[in-house]
């Protein structure tokens, strides 16, 4: 059996990792990851996993809080990926994802949900979601998806002008 979100607070405080940095025109950038989940334990576990990997996690307990956070320019500017739960009270994940897809189309969205593949496709299949992770998930699975989303964000930011024609 694979454990989910294996990092504990004691273990995380003893671990040190260099932040994932990307060279962008001579500067080094630490990427922020927005985590949207109504479950405080999952948010806290993801925060530890992301910090250990060198990311800067920003946490929101639901869609309204995430949208409010993204209205703060200094916060929104550093976000390279969004991890979003589907099933949340108030504003569901599909509504949140639709909002971010419209207002922040450069930022890849990864769904983190216990939904079945069919439920996932029904809820957000046509909304431009980059990937999804089925709960429960291992730390490695989460980090693999986050790294992929951050890479996609960097490619989108670079735009076609930086890629030679093939």
N, C-alpha and C positions, 0 to 999 in steps of 0.2 A: 504494500500500500504506500502510495506517495503522499508525503505530508504537504499541506498547503501553507503557504506563507510561513516558511520555516524560521525566519529571523525573529528572535525574542529581543526585548529591550536590552538585557544584559549582554547578549551576544553582539548586538548591533553596536553598542557603545565601545566594545573592545576591537571592533573591526575598523580598519581604515582603508579607504579606496580612493584612488585618484579620480576626480570627476571626469566624465567623458567630455572631452573638449574637441571642438572642431575649429579648424583654422578658417576664419572668414575675413579675407582681406587684411591679414596681419594681426587680427585680434583673436583672443581665445574666449569661447562662450560656454557657460554652463547652462544646459537646457532645463527649463521648468516643465513639469508634467502636471496637468490638472487632473485630479482624481475626484470623480463625482460618484458618491455612493451613500445611501442612507444608513448603512450599517457602520457604526463607529469603529468596531473591531476590524473590519476590512479596511477602512480608511487608514487606521493607525498601522496595521500590518503592511499595507502598501507603502505608506510613508517610510517605514523603516527599510523596506526592500529597496525602494528608489533612492533613498539617501545613501545607503550602503554602496549602491552602484554609482554614486556620484551625481545623481540628478537632484534638482531642487523641486520637491513635491509641493503642490498647492492643493489644499483640501476643501471640498464643498460637500455639505450634507444633503444637497438636493439641487434640482435644476435652477430654482430661483436664486439660490446662493451662488451658484456657478456663473450665472448670467450677470449678477451684480459684480462679482469678482472680475469678470472679463470687461466690464465697463470702466475699470480702473486701468488707464493706459499703461502705467508702469508695470502692472501685473500681466496684462495681456501681451505685452511686447515680447516677453521672454518665453512664452508657452510654445513648445514645439510639438506637443501631443496631448491628447485628452483620453483618459480612461473613464468610461461612463457605464454605470449600471443601467439596466433596462427597466427594472421594476422598482419604482420609488413612489412614495406617497406624494400627493400634490401634483407635481409635474413629472410625468413619466419620461423615461429615457428617450423614447422615440421623439417626443416633443423637444427635448433639450438638444438632441442631435440635429433635428431639422433647423433649429435656431442657429446653432453653431455652423452648420453647413452653409446657411445663408449669409451669416455675418462674419464668419472667420473661415472662409473656404480653404485657406492655405494650411490650416492645422489639421493633421490627420486625427481621426477619431477611432479608438479601439473600444469595442463594447466588451464589458466584463459582466457576464450574467450567467445565471443558472438555467437560462432558457434552452430549450432544445434547438437544434439547427433550424427546424421548420418555424418555430416561434420567432427566432432571430430574423430569418428571412422575411417573414410576414410583417414584423415590426419595423425593420430598418433596411431591408434588402435593397431598396432603391434610393437610399438617402446619401450615398457616397461614403459609407463607413469603410475605413481602410481594412479592418480586421476585427476578429472577435476572439475572446478567451472564455471558455466555459468554466464556471465555478464548480467545484473547487479547482484551483490552479496552483501549480508549483511556482516558486520564485523564478526558476529558470524560464518557464513558459511566459510569465509576465514580462521578464526582462527582454526576452527574445522579441516579443511583440512590440515593446516600447522602443527597443533599438531600431527595429524596422520602421516604426512610425516616425521616429526622429530622423532617420535617413531620408524617408520620403519628404518630410518637411524641408530638410536641407536642399533636396533636389528641386522642390517646388519654389523655394526662395531663390535658388540660383537661376531658374528660368531657362528657357531654350537658348538664350543668347550665349550662355556659357558652354553649350554642348555643340561640338562640331557636327555638321550635317553628314549623314551617312548615305 
